[in-house]
Amino acid sequence: MTADLVTLDSVQRIYVESLSTLGAGLLVEDLPAVGSEVVLAWPAYDMAGTVAWAADHRCGVTFSRIIPLTIVEEIIRTSGGRNSQKLAHLRARGSFSKLGKI
């Protein structure tokens, strides 16, 4: 799924490879520096965080606060295609149960 990655200096369209209540794995054109404060932006949600690692056009963002599971699910569901299938697969396997109550 795609989103906008907003930094102090730029906004770029990126691909979100993974999304959880605690953070996200991103595929980006221009890597932000480790430790940079960023915002992941979708039409209905903005999630602030810090770049935890960055290498080879990929980076990991740790969110500033835990994102409710219902919001993560909604973003995945509304992104359509493979991501909706992934959500159904994760639910069937019970993968979300490890996250506990939020």
N, C-alpha and C positions, 0 to 999 in steps of 0.2 A: 504494500500500500504506500501511497505517497503522502507527504506532509511538507510543510515549510519549516526550515531550520533557521531561526532568527538568532543572530549574534549582535553584539554591539556594533559591528562594522558591516554586516551584510544580512541578506535574506536569500536563501537558496532552496530550490525544490529538491527534496531528497527522497530516498526509498527507505521505508521502515522494514527491516528484515525480521525484527522480533519486537514484541511489545508486551510488557507485564505491568503489574501494579507498582513495581519498584523502579523500572527503567526501560530503556529501549536500545536495540542494536540498529545502527543506521549505515546505509551505503550513501556516501556523499562525494561530490565532485571536489570541493575544497575542504580539506580537513580543518576543523577548529582545533585550537590548542588544548591539550589536556589541562583541566582546571578552569576552562572557560565556562562562564554562565551562559546558558542557551535557553531558548523556548522552542518547543515543538508545537506547531500550530496546525490545527485542522479547522474546517469551517465552524464547528460548534465548540471546540475545546482548545485550550492552550495549556501546555504542561511545562513548567520551569524545571530546570535541572542543571547539572554540572557534567562536563565531559570527563569521564573516568579514564578512558584509554582511546588512543587513535593510532591507526596504522593501515597502510594499503587501501586508502579510500573507504575505510570502515571506522566507525567509532561507537563507543558505548556511552550512553547518558544515564546517570543516576538521577531520578526525580527528586525534587526538593521535599516532596511529601508523598505519602502513599496515595496512589490513584485508586478510587473505588473500582472494584472488579466489574461492576455494572457498566461503568464508563469504558473500560478496556474492551469489554464484550461488545458494546455498542459501536465503538470505532472499528473493530474487526468485522462485525456484521455489516455495517454500512459501507465498508470498503469493497464488498462483493467478491466475486470470483473465488480464487483459491483460498483467500483468507476466511470466507464464510465456511468453506469446507474444512479448513484447519480448525476453526472454532468448534464445529460439530464433532470432529475427530477428538479434540482435547476433552470435550464434555463427555464423550462416550468412554474415554479411557479414565475419566475421573481425575485428570491432571490438575484441575483447578482446586481440588480438595486440599492439596498441599499448601495452598496459600492461606488457608484459615479465614476467619471472619475479619472483615474490614469495617 
